[in-house]
Amino acid sequence: LTSAQHELIVEMEAIDEQGRNVYRRAIMKGDGKSNCVIEGVQTKYKIETGNYVYAYARPGYLNSPLIIGKVSENQNDNSEPLFWKIKVAPSFDIASLEKVFVVTMEPAQQEEKK
């Protein structure tokens, strides 16, 4: 998750300009250390520290959202002032893991029409 080569489509809780709770979709990348980074979310959305970040649910791949972390830091992106630079802490401590299960996902196959 935190590898610099890792990218994942995610959704996170946010508040829009009208004060409504919404979910924003974005691409999360590993920082190569112990966190992940989300860029490109407009500052018109309020993103709060502690908000959950979910792996984006895609039918046939992941049928329901999966919590993968929490927003640990949120600041304006100096190079792109209209966007947030969001740090995400994974929802688990990799050093304390004892068992790991690998789940491979394949797209749902449609029946061939005869």
C-alpha positions in Angstrom: 0.0 0.0 0.0 2.8 2.4 0.8 5.1 1.3 -2.0 6.0 4.2 -4.4 4.9 1.9 -7.3 1.4 1.4 -5.8 -1.6 3.3 -7.0 -5.2 2.6 -6.0 -8.6 4.3 -6.8 -10.1 5.3 -3.5 -13.0 7.2 -2.1 -13.0 9.4 1.0 -15.5 11.3 3.2 -15.7 15.0 2.5 -18.1 18.0 2.9 -19.1 20.0 -0.1 -19.7 23.7 -0.4 -23.3 23.3 0.7 -22.3 21.4 3.8 -23.4 18.0 2.5 -21.5 14.8 3.3 -20.2 13.4 0.0 -17.6 10.9 -1.1 -14.7 12.0 -3.4 -13.0 9.6 -5.7 -9.2 10.0 -6.2 -6.0 8.1 -6.9 -3.9 7.3 -3.9 -0.2 6.5 -4.2 2.3 5.1 -1.8 5.0 7.6 -0.6 7.7 4.8 -0.4 7.8 5.2 3.4 5.0 4.5 5.8 2.1 6.6 4.3 0.1 7.2 1.2 -0.7 10.4 -0.6 -3.8 11.7 -2.4 -3.5 14.7 -4.7 -6.0 16.4 -7.0 -8.9 16.8 -4.6 -10.2 20.3 -4.9 -10.0 22.6 -1.9 -13.7 23.4 -2.2 -14.2 20.0 -0.4 -13.6 20.0 3.3 -11.4 16.9 4.1 -10.9 16.4 7.8 -8.1 14.6 9.6 -9.4 11.2 10.8 -11.8 10.7 7.8 -11.8 7.2 6.5 -10.4 6.3 3.1 -11.9 3.3 1.2 -10.7 1.2 -1.6 -13.1 2.0 -4.4 -15.8 -0.7 -4.9 -16.0 -1.9 -8.5 -18.5 -4.6 -9.4 -16.8 -7.8 -10.4 -13.6 -6.8 -8.6 -14.4 -5.5 -5.1 -18.1 -5.5 -4.5 -18.1 -3.3 -1.4 -15.8 -0.5 -0.2 -13.0 -1.6 2.1 -11.5 0.7 4.7 -7.8 1.0 4.0 -6.7 4.0 6.0 -7.5 7.4 7.6 -6.5 10.9 6.6 -3.6 11.8 8.8 -2.7 15.2 7.4 -4.3 17.6 5.0 -2.7 20.8 3.5 -2.8 23.0 0.5 -0.6 21.7 -2.3 1.9 24.6 -2.8 2.5 23.6 -6.5 -1.3 23.4 -7.1 -3.1 25.8 -4.7 -6.6 24.8 -5.7 -6.0 21.2 -4.6 -5.3 19.4 -1.3 -2.3 17.3 -0.6 -3.6 14.6 1.7 -1.6 12.1 3.7 -3.2 8.8 4.5 -2.1 6.4 7.3 -2.8 2.8 6.6 -5.4 1.3 8.9 -3.0 -1.4 10.0 0.6 -1.6 11.2 2.5 -3.8 8.9 5.2 -4.5 11.6 2.5 -6.1 13.8 0.9 -8.4 11.1 1.1 -12.1 11.8 -0.9 -13.5 9.0 -1.5 -12.2 5.5 -4.1 -13.5 3.1 -3.7 -12.7 -0.6 -6.9 -12.1 -2.5 -6.7 -12.0 -6.3 -9.5 -10.4 -8.1 -10.7 -11.2 -11.6 -13.4 -9.3 -13.4 -16.8 -11.0 -13.5 -17.1 -12.9 -16.7 -20.3 -12.4 -18.7 -22.0 -15.4 -20.2 -21.3 -15.7 -23.9 -24.4 -15.2 -26.0 -25.2 -18.1 -28.3 
